[in-house]
Amino acid sequence: MDTTERPQQMTLEECRDLLAAGVVGRVAMVTPIGPRIVPMAYSLNGGAIVFRTAPDTELSSYGWDTVLAFEVDDLDHHAVGRGSSVVAVGRAHVVTGPEEIARVRAAWNSPPWAPGPRTVYVELVWRGLTGQRWGRAA
């Protein structure tokens, strides 16, 4: 008897809940030399994912005003084969105006995890948000 279950699609609310509960996700982008995936501390701000980067990173060079993907996982390491994953896809833009920066900082201004200044705020407004859960129920 097969004890595993097929992946189950998550609702939009479940996807948002997982995003809101997370701290670190991964940004996927396309660069001239191929795809890149970068781990990133983030926050959920309304219908957008907000993260910071340095002005001299690949994300700064290739991630503006383009479509990015952002993934967050929740894995139960004590229950083998159980977890969930959410992927947000949307256009990213740099937060530039003083009022916009103040709005983002009011919602989230935690210290960056990576060394060096992370002075560029990026907001990814998703146009697609999907998730799936797999494994046995608790």
Backbone as a chain_set.jsonl record, in Angstrom:
{"seq": "MDTTERPQQMTLEECRDLLAAGVVGRVAMVTPIGPRIVPMAYSLNGGAIVFRTAPDTELSSYGWDTVLAFEVDDLDHHAVGRGSSVVAVGRAHVVTGPEEIARVRAAWNSPPWAPGPRTVYVELVWRGLTGQRWGRAA", "coords": {"N": [[0.832, -1.182, 0.0], [0.573, 2.189, -0.853], [1.895, 4.746, 1.046], [2.174, 7.42, 0.764], [0.934, 10.628, -0.235], [-0.503, 12.313, -3.042], [0.726, 15.473, -4.267], [-0.984, 18.279, -2.954], [-2.891, 21.01, -4.029], [-2.534, 24.284, -2.794], [-4.648, 26.749, -1.27], [-5.221, 30.224, -2.115], [-5.243, 31.732, 0.226], [-3.873, 29.998, 1.997], [-1.381, 30.011, 0.75], [-0.644, 32.722, 1.071], [-0.519, 32.756, 3.874], [1.679, 31.051, 4.355], [3.706, 32.533, 3.113], [3.632, 34.829, 4.746], [4.506, 33.779, 7.151], [7.113, 33.129, 6.737], [10.708, 33.791, 6.617], [13.02, 33.689, 5.133], [13.501, 33.356, 1.697], [13.762, 32.45, -1.796], [14.927, 34.179, -4.603], [14.386, 34.033, -8.026], [15.907, 34.682, -11.093], [16.634, 35.813, -14.445], [19.705, 36.052, -16.062], [22.217, 37.434, -18.294], [24.041, 35.332, -18.496], [22.639, 33.13, -17.789], [20.155, 31.43, -15.687], [19.654, 32.498, -12.286], [19.521, 31.895, -8.787], [18.814, 33.287, -5.732], [19.219, 33.376, -2.258], [17.163, 35.126, 0.089], [16.349, 37.37, 2.674], [13.131, 38.45, 3.665], [9.991, 40.247, 3.637], [6.443, 40.263, 3.927], [4.304, 42.548, 2.475], [1.345, 43.681, 2.32], [0.059, 43.003, -0.812], [2.528, 42.307, -1.783], [5.945, 41.179, -1.969], [8.72, 42.081, -0.124], [12.131, 42.882, -0.235], [15.648, 43.411, 0.454], [18.634, 44.571, -1.142], [22.057, 44.946, -2.226], [23.514, 47.688, -4.077], [25.307, 46.724, -6.001], [24.831, 44.109, -6.896], [23.906, 41.035, -8.684], [21.161, 40.914, -8.731], [20.51, 43.612, -8.525], [21.455, 44.454, -10.968], [20.032, 42.934, -12.917], [17.43, 42.493, -12.083], [15.46, 44.478, -12.019], [12.387, 45.952, -12.868], [11.417, 43.704, -14.195], [10.221, 40.346, -14.718], [10.163, 38.245, -11.971], [10.651, 35.266, -10.015], [9.664, 34.044, -6.841], [10.327, 31.956, -4.171], [9.171, 30.122, -1.355], [9.615, 27.751, 1.173], [8.289, 25.285, 3.411], [9.396, 22.941, 5.362], [9.037, 19.907, 7.052], [11.28, 18.571, 8.932], [11.284, 16.483, 10.678], [9.303, 14.78, 9.979], [9.546, 12.772, 7.534], [9.379, 13.545, 4.136], [7.296, 15.426, 4.158], [5.856, 18.57, 3.572], [5.558, 21.979, 2.349], [5.283, 24.304, -0.361], [5.56, 27.493, -1.813], [5.187, 29.559, -4.637], [5.687, 32.703, -5.927], [5.059, 34.805, -8.638], [5.927, 37.646, -10.427], [6.189, 41.156, -11.314], [9.029, 43.004, -10.497], [10.018, 45.938, -8.774], [12.109, 48.741, -7.974], [11.972, 50.341, -4.898], [11.627, 53.691, -4.625], [10.802, 56.465, -4.077], [10.701, 58.825, -1.321], [8.394, 58.674, 0.33], [7.403, 56.178, -0.353], [9.543, 54.52, 0.419], [9.506, 55.048, 3.171], [7.023, 53.913, 3.799], [7.518, 51.183, 3.279], [9.631, 50.699, 5.078], [8.323, 51.157, 7.488], [6.743, 48.916, 7.683], [8.597, 46.874, 7.59], [11.894, 46.649, 8.535], [14.142, 45.148, 9.128], [17.462, 44.143, 10.138], [19.815, 43.368, 7.538], [20.797, 40.029, 6.564], [23.015, 39.294, 5.098], [26.445, 40.34, 4.723], [27.551, 43.773, 4.571], [26.2, 46.848, 3.17], [22.719, 46.969, 2.538], [20.966, 48.65, 0.768], [19.065, 48.997, -1.164], [15.733, 48.753, -1.71], [13.418, 46.36, -2.758], [10.391, 45.621, -4.339], [8.2, 43.074, -4.997], [5.441, 42.601, -6.721], [3.087, 40.247, -6.864], [1.656, 38.463, -9.609], [0.871, 36.012, -9.914], [0.282, 33.386, -7.664], [1.057, 30.449, -6.302], [0.825, 27.254, -4.723], [1.831, 24.173, -3.162], [1.225, 21.28, -1.189], [2.703, 18.424, 0.261], [2.997, 14.973, 1.191], [2.289, 12.931, 4.119], [-0.537, 13.539, 6.247], [-0.412, 15.26, 9.388]], "CA": [[0.0, 0.0, 0.0], [1.319, 3.444, -0.95], [1.572, 5.573, 2.218], [2.328, 8.836, 0.445], [-0.184, 11.259, -0.925], [-0.123, 13.196, -4.145], [0.739, 16.876, -3.852], [-2.277, 18.957, -2.9], [-2.804, 22.435, -4.317], [-2.878, 25.151, -1.666], [-5.506, 27.876, -1.597], [-4.546, 31.513, -2.085], [-5.078, 32.1, 1.637], [-2.794, 29.172, 2.545], [-0.139, 30.528, 0.172], [-0.328, 33.978, 1.773], [-0.132, 32.416, 5.251], [3.048, 30.538, 4.334], [4.584, 33.675, 2.837], [3.666, 35.708, 5.917], [5.204, 33.106, 8.239], [8.503, 32.897, 6.374], [11.733, 34.798, 6.862], [13.981, 33.61, 4.036], [13.039, 32.687, 0.491], [14.717, 32.502, -2.89], [14.545, 34.946, -5.783], [14.903, 33.47, -9.269], [15.958, 35.68, -12.162], [17.405, 35.454, -15.629], [20.816, 36.956, -16.347], [22.777, 37.114, -19.614], [24.783, 34.068, -18.499], [21.759, 32.047, -17.382], [19.317, 31.676, -14.513], [20.278, 32.628, -10.964], [18.624, 31.809, -7.643], [19.507, 33.95, -4.637], [18.464, 33.4, -1.002], [16.867, 36.505, 0.444], [15.438, 37.688, 3.777], [12.037, 39.2, 3.063], [8.774, 40.497, 4.398], [5.224, 40.401, 3.138], [3.736, 43.874, 2.689], [0.136, 43.703, 1.502], [0.131, 42.065, -1.928], [3.881, 42.338, -2.343], [7.079, 40.662, -1.214], [9.725, 43.138, -0.066], [13.449, 42.453, 0.209], [16.698, 44.411, 0.232], [19.865, 44.101, -1.761], [23.091, 45.971, -2.407], [23.455, 48.244, -5.427], [26.245, 46.108, -6.936], [24.561, 42.672, -7.012], [23.239, 40.601, -9.915], [19.757, 41.309, -8.62], [20.447, 45.035, -8.865], [21.727, 44.627, -12.398], [19.126, 42.247, -13.836], [16.14, 42.197, -11.484], [14.527, 45.605, -11.979], [11.348, 46.065, -13.884], [11.377, 42.446, -14.922], [9.457, 39.318, -14.009], [10.95, 37.372, -11.109], [9.923, 34.268, -9.223], [10.096, 34.009, -5.445], [9.846, 30.702, -3.591], [9.314, 29.888, 0.078], [9.268, 26.385, 1.531], [8.122, 24.922, 4.813], [9.677, 21.512, 5.376], [9.044, 19.287, 8.368], [12.44, 17.682, 8.9], [11.036, 15.351, 11.569], [8.361, 13.895, 9.281], [10.147, 12.611, 6.213], [8.488, 13.645, 2.993], [6.15, 16.306, 4.342], [6.195, 19.979, 3.487], [4.788, 22.783, 1.414], [6.094, 25.236, -1.126], [4.792, 28.545, -2.475], [5.926, 30.324, -5.636], [5.069, 33.948, -6.377], [5.644, 35.315, -9.877], [5.446, 38.99, -10.692], [7.14, 42.181, -11.718], [9.733, 43.643, -9.389], [10.472, 47.311, -8.99], [12.866, 49.349, -6.884], [11.23, 51.33, -4.119], [12.493, 54.855, -4.76], [10.361, 57.718, -3.462], [10.818, 58.877, 0.139], [7.169, 58.19, 0.972], [7.339, 54.739, -0.603], [10.554, 53.901, 1.289], [8.996, 55.149, 4.544], [5.944, 52.923, 3.918], [8.13, 49.859, 3.356], [10.385, 50.622, 6.337], [7.375, 51.079, 8.607], [6.259, 47.537, 7.746], [9.72, 45.944, 7.759], [13.214, 47.257, 8.383], [15.064, 44.319, 9.901], [18.833, 44.188, 9.62], [20.078, 42.338, 6.529], [21.594, 38.887, 7.003], [24.28, 39.291, 4.358], [27.31, 41.457, 5.106], [27.554, 44.958, 3.725], [24.943, 47.623, 3.14], [21.611, 46.533, 1.676], [20.242, 49.926, 0.747], [18.08, 49.007, -2.24], [14.509, 48.016, -1.387], [12.75, 45.83, -3.943], [9.032, 45.149, -4.082], [7.717, 42.176, -6.033], [3.986, 42.484, -6.667], [2.82, 39.018, -7.609], [0.484, 38.307, -10.487], [0.535, 34.613, -9.729], [0.706, 32.851, -6.382], [0.634, 29.057, -6.274], [1.516, 26.454, -3.721], [1.401, 22.795, -2.999], [1.607, 20.587, 0.032], [2.863, 17.018, -0.04], [3.299, 14.099, 2.318], [1.192, 12.466, 4.965], [-1.084, 14.494, 7.211], [0.176, 15.127, 10.741]], "C": [[0.877, 1.245, 0.0], [0.912, 4.353, 0.202], [1.749, 7.058, 1.949], [1.084, 9.346, -0.261], [0.359, 12.071, -2.09], [-0.085, 14.625, -3.632], [-0.667, 17.48, -3.93], [-2.064, 20.44, -3.177], [-3.251, 23.233, -3.087], [-3.799, 26.263, -2.156], [-4.678, 29.158, -1.57], [-4.289, 31.952, -0.644], [-3.952, 31.293, 2.288], [-1.435, 29.625, 2.02], [0.297, 31.804, 0.878], [0.131, 33.712, 3.2], [1.305, 31.908, 5.307], [4.043, 31.662, 4.042], [4.743, 34.563, 4.064], [4.468, 35.1, 7.064], [6.695, 32.959, 7.971], [9.41, 34.067, 6.688], [12.714, 34.857, 5.696], [13.352, 32.821, 2.89], [14.125, 32.773, -0.561], [14.12, 33.277, -4.061], [15.186, 34.278, -6.994], [14.813, 34.526, -10.359], [16.769, 35.147, -13.319], [18.478, 36.519, -15.833], [21.36, 36.602, -17.727], [23.559, 35.794, -19.649], [23.946, 32.904, -17.969], [20.968, 32.374, -16.131], [20.14, 31.729, -13.231], [19.187, 32.526, -9.909], [19.402, 32.313, -6.437], [18.65, 33.876, -3.371], [18.306, 34.832, -0.515], [15.961, 36.564, 1.677], [14.359, 38.601, 3.195], [10.936, 39.463, 4.076], [7.609, 40.57, 3.425], [4.605, 41.738, 3.49], [2.523, 44.006, 1.78], [0.224, 42.629, 0.443], [1.492, 42.031, -2.566], [4.88, 41.693, -1.387], [8.154, 41.736, -1.283], [11.033, 42.533, 0.429], [14.441, 43.548, -0.111], [17.91, 43.755, -0.399], [20.855, 45.256, -1.829], [23.038, 46.473, -3.849], [24.352, 47.551, -6.446], [26.036, 44.602, -7.11], [23.956, 42.337, -8.379], [21.773, 41.01, -9.9], [19.587, 42.783, -8.969], [20.634, 45.267, -10.355], [20.628, 44.083, -13.292], [17.706, 42.06, -13.304], [15.121, 43.318, -11.502], [13.593, 45.592, -13.158], [11.333, 44.853, -14.807], [10.567, 41.446, -14.109], [10.428, 38.415, -13.256], [10.04, 36.313, -10.506], [10.519, 34.283, -7.823], [9.495, 32.771, -4.812], [10.146, 30.652, -2.097], [8.852, 28.466, 0.354], [9.072, 26.269, 3.033], [8.259, 23.412, 4.865], [9.703, 21.015, 6.809], [10.152, 18.238, 8.352], [12.264, 16.454, 9.79], [10.053, 14.356, 10.951], [8.816, 13.79, 7.836], [9.08, 12.713, 5.123], [7.279, 14.527, 3.185], [6.62, 17.76, 4.284], [5.254, 20.707, 2.566], [5.71, 23.808, 0.785], [5.174, 26.222, -1.836], [5.71, 29.273, -3.447], [5.085, 31.531, -6.039], [5.8, 34.399, -7.633], [5.062, 36.695, -10.124], [6.567, 39.928, -11.066], [7.722, 42.859, -10.487], [10.083, 45.076, -9.759], [11.219, 47.799, -7.757], [11.971, 50.375, -6.21], [12.106, 52.569, -4.048], [12.049, 56.098, -3.998], [10.442, 57.685, -1.95], [9.566, 58.359, 0.86], [7.03, 56.684, 0.826], [8.33, 53.995, 0.3], [10.082, 53.936, 2.738], [7.892, 54.119, 4.784], [6.518, 51.524, 4.094], [8.881, 49.691, 4.673], [9.469, 50.519, 7.549], [6.874, 49.644, 8.785], [7.395, 46.56, 8.054], [11.026, 46.67, 7.522], [14.231, 46.471, 9.2], [16.466, 44.413, 9.318], [19.05, 43.087, 8.586], [20.935, 41.219, 7.113], [22.959, 38.873, 6.335], [25.126, 40.486, 4.79], [27.208, 42.609, 4.111], [26.203, 45.644, 3.695], [23.947, 47.044, 2.136], [20.637, 47.698, 1.61], [19.157, 50.001, -0.313], [16.897, 48.13, -1.83], [13.82, 47.621, -2.687], [11.375, 45.322, -3.521], [8.595, 44.307, -5.275], [6.212, 42.022, -5.825], [3.61, 41.276, -7.508], [1.576, 39.115, -8.46], [0.019, 36.862, -10.452], [1.093, 34.127, -8.418], [0.153, 31.434, -6.291], [1.42, 28.309, -5.207], [1.0, 25.038, -3.71], [1.962, 22.231, -1.7], [1.724, 19.107, -0.325], [3.183, 16.259, 1.24], [2.066, 13.732, 3.099], [0.732, 13.545, 5.909], [-0.474, 14.214, 8.58], [-0.691, 14.261, 11.628]], "O": [[1.825, 1.336, 0.78], [-0.261, 4.699, 0.338], [1.495, 7.876, 2.833], [0.294, 8.576, -0.809], [1.527, 12.459, -2.112], [-0.78, 14.961, -2.673], [-1.425, 17.212, -4.861], [-1.155, 21.054, -2.618], [-4.232, 22.883, -2.43], [-3.735, 26.666, -3.317], [-3.559, 29.167, -1.058], [-3.223, 32.487, -0.34], [-3.16, 31.847, 3.05], [-0.449, 29.623, 2.758], [1.464, 31.954, 1.24], [1.058, 34.359, 3.688], [2.065, 32.287, 6.198], [5.105, 31.728, 4.661], [5.848, 34.999, 4.385], [5.049, 35.831, 7.865], [7.462, 32.691, 8.896], [8.959, 35.173, 6.983], [13.182, 35.931, 5.317], [12.754, 31.765, 3.094], [15.267, 33.125, -0.264], [12.974, 33.063, -4.454], [16.383, 33.991, -6.991], [13.783, 35.179, -10.529], [17.494, 34.16, -13.193], [18.205, 37.718, -15.784], [20.995, 35.563, -18.278], [23.722, 35.203, -20.717], [24.472, 31.818, -17.726], [21.093, 33.465, -15.577], [21.184, 31.087, -13.115], [18.07, 33.005, -10.106], [20.501, 31.838, -6.148], [17.483, 34.267, -3.394], [19.205, 35.656, -0.685], [14.931, 35.893, 1.725], [14.644, 39.429, 2.331], [10.955, 38.968, 5.204], [7.778, 40.897, 2.25], [4.4, 42.04, 4.666], [2.647, 44.391, 0.618], [0.44, 41.46, 0.762], [1.614, 41.755, -3.76], [4.684, 41.667, -0.172], [8.468, 42.243, -2.359], [11.046, 41.766, 1.392], [14.138, 44.49, -0.844], [18.174, 42.566, -0.22], [20.518, 46.399, -1.522], [22.57, 45.762, -4.738], [24.182, 47.763, -7.647], [26.984, 43.89, -7.442], [23.55, 43.224, -9.13], [21.215, 41.402, -10.924], [18.622, 43.157, -9.636], [20.035, 46.176, -10.93], [20.311, 44.687, -14.317], [16.858, 41.517, -14.013], [14.0, 43.12, -11.034], [13.967, 45.265, -14.284], [11.247, 44.974, -16.029], [10.268, 41.686, -12.939], [11.385, 37.892, -13.828], [8.818, 36.454, -10.493], [11.716, 34.505, -7.643], [8.287, 32.551, -4.901], [11.208, 31.073, -1.636], [7.826, 28.025, -0.164], [9.616, 27.049, 3.815], [7.352, 22.684, 4.46], [10.32, 21.632, 7.678], [9.972, 17.144, 7.818], [13.017, 15.487, 9.667], [9.994, 13.202, 11.376], [8.491, 14.647, 7.013], [8.036, 12.064, 5.18], [6.308, 14.394, 2.44], [7.64, 18.125, 4.868], [4.281, 20.143, 2.065], [6.77, 24.134, 1.32], [4.142, 25.84, -2.388], [6.862, 29.569, -3.129], [3.928, 31.397, -6.438], [7.03, 34.374, -7.681], [3.85, 36.891, -10.04], [7.735, 39.545, -11.125], [7.001, 43.236, -9.563], [10.402, 45.38, -10.908], [10.987, 47.328, -6.644], [11.302, 51.17, -6.869], [13.2, 52.526, -3.484], [12.87, 56.724, -3.328], [10.271, 56.625, -1.348], [9.672, 57.684, 1.884], [6.598, 55.995, 1.75], [7.992, 52.961, 0.877], [10.242, 52.953, 3.46], [7.831, 53.518, 5.857], [6.065, 50.765, 4.951], [8.774, 48.646, 5.316], [9.811, 49.86, 8.531], [6.613, 49.21, 9.906], [7.178, 45.537, 8.703], [11.251, 47.237, 6.452], [15.077, 47.052, 9.879], [16.634, 44.726, 8.139], [18.524, 41.985, 8.742], [21.707, 41.442, 8.045], [23.95, 38.48, 6.951], [24.589, 41.524, 5.178], [26.824, 42.422, 2.957], [25.196, 45.091, 4.137], [24.315, 46.678, 1.019], [19.621, 47.724, 2.305], [18.402, 50.972, -0.355], [17.041, 46.924, -1.63], [13.658, 48.437, -3.594], [11.224, 44.679, -2.482], [8.617, 44.767, -6.416], [5.77, 41.389, -4.867], [3.794, 41.279, -8.725], [0.587, 39.752, -8.095], [-1.079, 36.533, -10.901], [2.242, 34.414, -8.082], [-1.059, 31.233, -6.212], [2.533, 28.691, -4.845], [-0.1, 24.741, -4.176], [3.008, 22.646, -1.201], [0.937, 18.594, -1.12], [3.591, 16.846, 2.243], [0.953, 14.158, 2.79], [1.53, 14.382, 6.331], [-0.075, 13.09, 8.887], [-0.356, 14.04, 12.792]]}, "num_chains": 1, "name": "protein.A"}
